[in-house]
Amino acid sequence: MLEALGGEIVVMAGQARHRLAGQVPTAEGRTGDLGCGRGALTLGLAERVLPEGTVVGLDVSSGMLAHARQLLSARGFDVAL
């Protein structure tokens, strides 16, 4: 899935996610949220980057991904999780 994004990926993990969120590309950007959990930050990224750009959320927990998918879908975002 990540290879589809090319080389311009901003990966955010742990507490650094909150510090870097303001530096995410806003138009035609490609960004990934590593350890996306329930999708709160992924939602913020989607609001900044979509529809022109691409957002991918990754997490090892299928339960967390299900929550993130529900949150993003309810807001009308199609994000690869």
C-alpha atoms as one frame of an Amber mdcrd trajectory, in Angstrom:
protein
   0.000   0.000   0.000   2.762   2.490   0.866   4.509   2.039  -2.457   1.476
   3.662  -4.099   2.305   6.887  -2.267   5.728   7.365  -3.804   8.537   9.034
  -1.938   6.766  11.956  -0.272   5.507  10.422   2.956   5.305  12.167   6.296
   5.250   9.479   8.985   4.171  10.426  12.470   4.518   8.246  15.570   4.046
   8.757  19.291   4.089  12.269  20.720   5.881  13.614  17.641   2.585  13.285
  15.745   1.114  16.275  17.544   4.161  18.482  16.976   4.348  17.619  13.275
   0.643  17.855  12.474   0.915  21.550  11.582   3.641  20.789   9.025   1.611
  18.385   6.895   1.240  19.293   3.210  -2.119  20.852   2.410  -2.496  20.371
  -1.344  -1.748  17.215  -3.276   0.156  15.966  -0.245   0.847  12.366   0.650
   0.928  11.520   4.307   0.805   8.469   6.537  -0.137   8.072  10.179   1.893
   5.229  11.685   0.162   3.877  14.775  -3.055   5.688  13.879  -5.068   4.121
  16.685  -8.685   5.287  16.653  -7.978   7.781  13.856  -8.125  11.171  15.585
  -4.926  12.487  14.002  -5.693  10.668  10.744  -8.936  12.649  10.605  -7.022
  15.906  11.049  -4.646  14.902   8.260  -7.559  14.006   5.991  -9.120  17.423
   6.593  -5.872  19.106   5.478  -4.809  16.889   2.581  -7.938  15.416   0.978
  -9.425  15.341  -1.615  -6.382  16.288  -3.686  -3.848  14.337  -1.617  -3.541
  10.895  -0.063  -3.726   9.737   3.562  -2.845   6.251   4.821  -3.374   5.115
   8.410  -1.483   2.100   9.786  -1.975   0.278  13.057  -1.302  -3.255  14.312
  -4.696  -3.430  16.039  -7.606  -4.414  13.802  -9.960  -3.079  16.493  -8.342
   0.349  16.401  -8.472   0.364  12.606 -12.180  -0.474  12.757 -12.768   2.564
  15.008 -10.680   4.771  12.711 -12.516   3.509   9.645 -15.879   4.266  11.276
 -14.786   7.774  12.344 -13.394   8.711   8.945 -16.300   7.197   7.047 -18.807
   9.098   9.204 -17.030  12.320   8.210 -17.093  11.387   4.519 -13.379  10.595
   4.091 -12.067   7.679   2.075  -8.728   6.873   3.722  -6.674   3.711   3.236
  -6.444   1.945   6.594
